[in-house]
Amino acid sequence: MVKKNAVSKDLVLGYGLTTAEIVYRRPDRCWLLQTYVWQDYDMFPDFPALKDFLAFWETKLEGPLFAVTVAHSKLIKPAELRAVDGVIRLH
């Protein structure tokens, strides 16, 4: 039975949804860049799942990596909004 408001052990260990925008060169036209979006639960700040995926990419796929941009809940969070005197202000 799962307790109400129970927190997953993965989240306690530091896992969170990680998104990576991978920019790579097309193998057939090296001057052309293309993007691929990768998303998985990964551990901040080492990102072992992302590192494993990028190692797979470099050894098994033909498109050479150009850039990787990573977003994780510990790196970027939504703004907190709070009502002050009935007016919502960004803090």
C-alpha positions in Angstrom: 0.0 0.0 0.0 1.3 3.4 -1.0 1.1 6.2 1.6 -0.6 9.4 0.6 1.9 12.2 -0.1 4.8 9.6 -0.1 7.9 10.8 -1.8 9.7 8.4 -4.2 13.1 7.2 -3.1 14.5 8.3 -6.4 13.6 11.9 -5.8 15.1 11.8 -2.3 18.4 10.5 -3.8 18.6 13.5 -6.2 16.9 12.1 -9.3 14.9 14.6 -11.3 13.6 15.0 -14.8 16.5 16.0 -17.1 16.2 17.3 -20.6 19.1 17.7 -23.0 19.0 19.4 -26.3 21.6 17.7 -28.5 22.8 19.5 -31.5 24.8 17.3 -34.0 26.1 17.5 -37.5 24.3 15.5 -40.2 26.6 12.6 -41.4 25.6 13.2 -45.0 26.0 17.0 -44.9 28.5 18.0 -42.2 27.7 21.7 -42.7 24.1 21.1 -41.6 23.1 21.0 -37.9 20.2 19.1 -36.5 18.7 18.9 -33.0 17.6 15.9 -30.9 15.8 16.2 -27.5 16.6 13.6 -24.9 14.6 13.3 -21.7 14.9 10.9 -18.8 15.2 10.9 -15.0 18.8 11.5 -14.0 20.8 12.4 -11.0 22.1 15.9 -10.5 24.9 17.1 -10.8 26.8 14.1 -12.4 24.1 13.0 -14.9 25.2 9.4 -15.3 22.3 8.4 -17.6 23.0 11.4 -19.9 26.7 10.6 -20.0 25.9 6.9 -20.9 23.6 8.1 -23.7 26.2 10.5 -25.1 28.9 7.7 -24.9 26.5 5.5 -26.9 25.9 8.3 -29.4 29.6 8.8 -30.0 30.4 5.1 -30.4 27.3 3.8 -32.3 25.8 6.8 -34.2 27.4 8.6 -37.2 26.3 12.2 -36.5 29.1 14.0 -34.6 28.0 16.0 -31.5 28.2 19.8 -31.9 26.6 21.0 -28.6 24.6 19.7 -25.6 22.4 21.9 -23.4 21.1 20.4 -20.2 18.1 21.5 -18.1 17.3 19.9 -14.7 15.0 21.0 -11.9 18.0 21.9 -9.7 19.5 24.0 -12.5 16.3 26.0 -13.4 13.0 26.3 -11.6 9.8 28.2 -12.4 9.4 31.6 -10.9 7.6 31.9 -7.5 4.5 34.0 -7.6 3.0 35.5 -4.5 0.0 37.7 -4.0 0.8 40.9 -2.2 -2.2 43.1 -1.3 -4.3 41.2 -3.8 -1.8 41.8 -6.6 0.3 39.0 -8.0 4.0 40.0 -8.2 7.0 38.1 -9.4 9.6 37.6 -6.7 
